[in-house]
């Protein structure tokens, strides 16, 4: 199902990206929260991660599941946020 929605979004039906948000928001939040340990920060990380996933969807090669790719983005954003917060 993910492949169908990826194709739709890449073909210009950008509103179809909502499928990914509905499908994976809880998973993304769980991953982010397990790293940043703060629900508000985790919510920000998830939002930023979905933006990055949308902006970089064309680079998704399909070598892994979409959820795996998204989780990697969430993990990277979580650690980036932690580093940024420590440097302030």
N, C-alpha and C positions, 0 to 999 in steps of 0.2 A: 504494500500500500504506500509506503514511504516513497518508492520510486515514482509512482504515479504523481504524487504531489510535488516532488522535486521537479519533474518535467513540467508540470503546470506552472510552477513559480518561474522557472527558467524561460518558459514560453510567454511570460508577461502577465500571468494571472497572479499578481503579487498578493492579493487578498487571500489566496489559498495557503499562504504561509501560516495562517491561523491554525491549520491542522496540526502543525508541529508544536505550536505553543500549547494547544489543548492536550496533545498526546504526551508531551515530555516535560511539562512544567513541574510536575511533582518530582520526577526523577532528578531534574536539574536542580531544584531547590534542595533536595536531600543531599546531593553531592556537594553543593556549595556550602550548605550549613555544616556538614561534617568537617569541612576545612576551616571556614571562617568563624564558626561557633557563635554567630550572632544573626538573628533572623532578619533584621533590617539590612545588614550588609549582604547576607545571602540573597535577599530579594533583589538588591542592586546588581549583584554579580549575575544573577539569572537574567535580568533584563539586558544587561550589557552583552551577555553571552548569546542571547537570541538575536540581538542586533548584529553581532559579528557573524553568526551563522547565516543570517539572511544576506549580509553583504558579501560573504565568501562562499555562498552556495554553489557557484559555478566551479569552485575548486574542489568540491566534494567528488571524489573519484569512484565511490561505490565499492571500494576494496574492503570496507568494513560496513557494519550497519550504521545508519544515520545516528541512532542513539549513542553509539560508541564515539562517533565523530563529535557529536554535540557535547558529550561528557568530557571529552578531552578539552574542548573550548572552555567549558565551565571550570574544570580543574585549573587550566592556565590562568583564567581570569581571577579565580579565587586566590591563587598564590601571588598574582600581580597586585591584587588589592591588599593582601597582607604586607607585601614588601613596601607598597606605597604608604600604608598606615604606619609602618615602623619608621619610615624615613622622615615623617612629619614631626 
